Amino acid sequence: MPQYEPLALLIDGEFRAGSEGVTEPVYNPATGEVLAQLPHASAADLDLALEVSQRAFDSWSRVSAFERQQILDASVALLYERIDEIAATLSLENGKPFPEARIELDFAFQTLKWYAEEARRAYGRIIPTRAPNLRPSVRKEPVGPAVAFVAWNFPANNVMRKVAGAVAAGCSLIIKPSEETPGTAIAIARAMQDAGLPGGVLQIVFGVPDTISRHLLASPIPRKLSVTGSTAVGKHLTKLAADTLKRTTMELGGHAPVIVTKEADIDAAIAAIVPVKTRNAGQVCTSPTRFLIAKEKYVDFVDGFSEAISKTRIGDPFADGTQMGALIAERRIDWMETLINDAVDKGASVATGGNRIGNVGNFFEPTVIKDATIEMRAMNEEPFGPFALMTPVDDLDSALAEANRVPVGLASYGFTRSQAEALRLQDELNAGLVGINQGVVSMPEAPFGGVDETGYGSEGGPEGLETFLRTKFVLEKVL
């Protein structure tokens, strides 16, 4: 068994147990076994973390961007030295294959590297003066202590998008990763502290999510909230943050459509999208789910896609050749079965998959539903699993109307060899991220975020740094 990261809170630069001794088990989704006991933070622990975050911000915000970059670059170097150990922890607690965990970590470390460099480009500007003795200028400065809450599906990326942006900008951060996948965040924080990040700049707490969020967000100390989670959770946390008018960034739910036009290269589309669909067992907010296929290509696409995805090698995340691991928990299996039964009851059929695999661990076959209609729950509620819905459409107008029908808009995809159609897809898809003829829509230097009930604000790119900065206008009169 690979080694699992020792679990602890991180408060005031010290890895510690909770002061009241409360813990909860962390499970291996591939085996059902308990990996470790995770400590919960008490109210007193949270109060200390808040006090420390203000003190750490007062000092860290005064450290030059050049010095912050040196510390973060050292963190990146040490993280890469430990990548295999951290990837093992990530696979154990999340269930994704070990090679996929390494890919996620590489992306996370590149994100930290990019933000370390970008912080040196947090430029202000000089405004042309209205009088010879006036010097108007605009400055960017860190917004203040920040708090963040993140989901379990990307234990490294979800965490690093918050940590990198906040710390590079000069903010302190209290983060609550998911209690289901805590070890990866702890391992990242341990490496960053070992590389020289001052104690208190980054703190990690765990506990009952609503209890933690209510306590932290009621405090006037944090001035910024960043969330990765469901739309329902995001709405709840936005309301809590409103009482103290904290700035917020919300990266919430998705239900990504894939438009396959009559001009598409079917073989290329299938080759590009199947690995994206099985990535992290479909538990991805950008995962392609609602396939809207030109009726001329419908049968060929469904048959080819079903055949390709049925060949996915599923099993032990640490076994050679495994392409898809376990779902995070039993509740995800129940949800897959609920959606499949609902779709079949309403007239759809299962082209491939649809069954749990074995009786140990949370493994489920990649599932393709044929002839899906909007009356089915899965067409309206995010499946968040290895689940693809196939629907024939008459034309591009019909495809775009259905793609944009749902209230969330994170990622959308389109496949076509027509430049005119590609331009329409880019212009008319209602989403924050659009992929044309490929299924990758994320990179460290580009903004990541959605529209409508997917939330607001971006992570990644200059926009992700900007969200941790505030603007100050200075007008100096020269005497």
C-alpha positions, 0 to 999 in steps of 0.5 A: 500500500502506498504511503498516505500523508499524515493528516493535521490542521495547519494553524499558525505555522504548526501542523496540529490536532484539533483542540477538542479531539474531534475527528472523522475517518477518510476512506479509500474509494477504491477499497472502502478502507479507512485511510486515517482520521482527520482532525476537526477544528474547534471554534477556538482553533478557528478564532486563532486561525483568523487572528493569525491570518490578519497578522500574517497578512500585515507582514506578507503583504509588505513582502516585495513581489520579487521576494514572494516569487523566490519563495514560491519558485522554491515551493514549486521545486520542492513540490516536484521533488515530492510529486510521486509521494503526493500523487500516491496520497491523491490517488488513495483518497480520490480514487483516480489512477496514479498517472492521472494524479501526477498529471493533475499535480503537474498542472497545479505546480505549473499554476503556482509557478505561473502565479509567482511570475505574474505577481510581478506584473500586477501593474498600476498606471499613471493617469495624464494629469489635469494640472502641472502639480498633480500626479494621479496614479492607480495602484494594485494592492492585496485585498486582505486576508482570504478564505476558500472552500473547495470540492473533492474532485481535484484535491490539488488543482482546486486547492492550488487555484486558490492558494497560488492566486492569494499567496502570490498577490500578497494575501494570507489564506485560510482554506478548507479543502474537502474532508473527503480528500484532505491529504493532498492539500496538507502535503502541498502546504507542508512542501510550501512551508518547508520551502520558506513560506512564512507560517500563518500565510497559508492555514488549513482547517477541517470540520463540519462544512456549514459550521466552519463556513459560518464561523469564518465568514461571520468574522470581519477579518477575511475580506475575500471568499473564493469557492469551488463547489456546487451551485447550491453551496455557492449560493449559500456561501454568497449569502453568508459573505454578504453580511460583511460584504466580502468580495467573492469568486464562485466556480460552481456547477456545470452541465457541459454540452457537446455539439457534433455538427454534420460537418464534423469528423466523427472519428476525430471527435470520438478520439478527442472526447472519450478520454475527457469523459472518463477523466476522474470518472466523469467527476469534473465540472467541465466534463462533456455530458449532453451530446447534441449530434446532427441527425445525419451523424447520430447513429455512427457517432453513438455507435463509435463513442459507445464502442470506444468508451466501453474499452476503458480499463477500470480498476485499481488506481495503482495498477498498470494500464488503469484508465479510470478509477473509482467514484468518490463515494457510494452516493455517486453510485446511487446517483448514477443508478437513479439517473439511469433508471429515470432515463430508461423509464422515460423512453431512453435506452442504455447503449453501453454500461449502466452497472456497478462493477464488483462489490468492493470500492465505488467502481461504475461502468462508463454509461451511454444513454441513447435518445435522451430528451429534456424530460429526463433528470440527467438532461437537467441535473449534473450527473457528475459521473461517467455518464454521457447522454446522446440526443439527435438534433435537426440543425445547428440552431436546434443544437445551440438552443438546447446547449444554452437551455440549462441555467449553468454555463461553465464549459461547452464543446463543438466539433466541426470542419466548417469554419463558419460553424466554428465561428457560430459556436464560439460566438453563440455558446453561453459558457465561460469556456469553449472548446472547438474540435478538442476537449481541453479548456484549461491552462494555468495562464488562461482564465477559468470560470463560468456564467449564469448559475455557474458563478462569477469571477475567474481563476487562472490567467491575469484575471485570477490574480486580479481577484485577490487585488484591490484598486487604489487611486492616489492623487498627489499634489506636488508642493 
